[in-house]
Amino acid sequence: MKNIFKMLFVAMVAFVAIACENGEVNNNPNALATPEFTCSVTGNAIMVSWEAIEGAAYYEITLTNKATQKTDATVYRFEDLEYNTEYTVKLQAIAADAANNSQIASQKVKTEALTTAQYTEYFPKYGAAATAISNNGRWVVGGNVQCGFVLDLSKDEMVEFTSAEFYDVADDGTAVGASFENNADGNAALLVGDKMVEIDLSSVAVKHGMSCCTGITPDATYIVGWFWEYDEANSYFAQQYGAVVPFCYDVLKDRVVVPTEGERIYNENAATAIKAVAPDRTLLGYQQSQGIHSIIWADENTPYEYVYFEYDSSYEPVFSIGDNQNLMSQSGRYIYGKATDFANGQATMPAVYDRETEQLLTFAGGSVTAMSDQGIAFINDVPYYLGTTSYVVDINKGEPYENIPFEEWIFDTHKVDIASFHPTTDETDGDNLCLEAVITVAVSEDGTKFVGITNTNQGWMTYVVDINGQPNLS
């Protein structure tokens, strides 16, 4: 008997919960009938339709996280929604006397998943080139010559900017870089909505000129960058770091700080900058003094250390992983870019430092331009940043490391046939852009999306390869 009462009690609670979800129970006999509606989904749009309710002056319809809309029609369309997302639609008939409003009808509905192609090209009209992809693989940003773009892959929508460049992007689409609206040299800024908001550096800079944001954590709460201090003689931080000074900006605290200085090998620093930040706020930067050397801070309050730096008894540099373009993989495990062998005429080579195993790996070619947490390195074949072919090295296979052309690797590993996606005769001089003059610049955290760039007679072209996408029609 106790079990029966318990079941009845639970059923009653459930009934009350449902009633509460649909609105307060209206026992008014004059209340309007509760609308019954249907939803149809097309892509990322939801069409809601219902029969007219006798006595209704109008209807109020609400979608999750959207403002309530009023309509006297019996159909309403929600557009430009997130793909593959569940929403709650609520509908109420409104009477001339609010006391007679109907109960709120509620229904859950899910938009369709976006059908993406395995290979897609983008030609930003203002000439920006891709620079980064968000960890979750949704957002791609770019920048070049005071132009930038933010690309939402979940909607296949690109927004371009003529006075901003972007160098990193968080999982919610918050992009960081430089704004050129008030300074032709650029001011460190982040994108809020569709506006660039400059970061106030007055608490750490005496007289700064150009500045830039270079990295942001995936949760969009922490931003890093550098500024150029023009008044070195009166700047405490310039005395520590040189003319270029690193900074960190805590978004939630609205606080800018300069990270703690480490033990310097050389007394003079020409410049020190932060290039990237890991999700745990580990900071990667470089120090320019007797060459360029990568440095790392465990956090803003911990003195930096050199990543991998060898020098002789006279403190002359012998070997160093260091370059002003070196970056970290998505989790921060790998530091990648270039290393310099000072003992052999300052020869440079592609290099990856595994922070977990404390191993330095070097390869043939020019530089590592992207790196996945899965241990896949993407390499240019020349010692500068625009090569002729992008190669792939899987470090999991061990030595001797083999440089495999990107289009061969992606086909053998993921069955994505890039060579057939791009016609050999088109408006780009008949070249297959996937096979020549490309550079892989970014990889999503799960290693399923790859972003590359190449310069064409139409300007910079950005391409995205999604191994989970639908095969392209040749």
Secondary structure, DSSP 8 states (H G I E B T S, - for coil): -HHHHHHHHHHHHHHHHHHHHH------TTS-----EEEEEETTEEEEEE---TT-SEEEEEETTS--EEESSSEEEE-S--TT-EEEEEEEEE-SSGGG----EEEEEE------BSEEEE--TT---EEEE-TTS-EEEEEETTEEEEEETTTTEEEEESSEEEEEE-TTS-EEEEE-SS-TT-EEEEEETTEEEE---TTT-SSEEEEEEEEE-TTS-EEEEEEEES-GGG-HHHHHH-SEEEEEEETTTTEEE-------SSS--SEEEEEEE-TT--EEEEEESSSEEEEEESSTTS--EESSEEE-TT--EEEEE--TT-EE-TTS-EEEEEEEEGGGTSEEEEEEEETTTTEEEE-SSSEEEEE-TTSEEEEESSSSSS-S-EEEEEGGG-SS---EEHHHHHHHHH---GGGTS-SSSTTTT--TTTSS-EEEEE-TTS-EEEEEEEETTEEEEEEEETTSB----
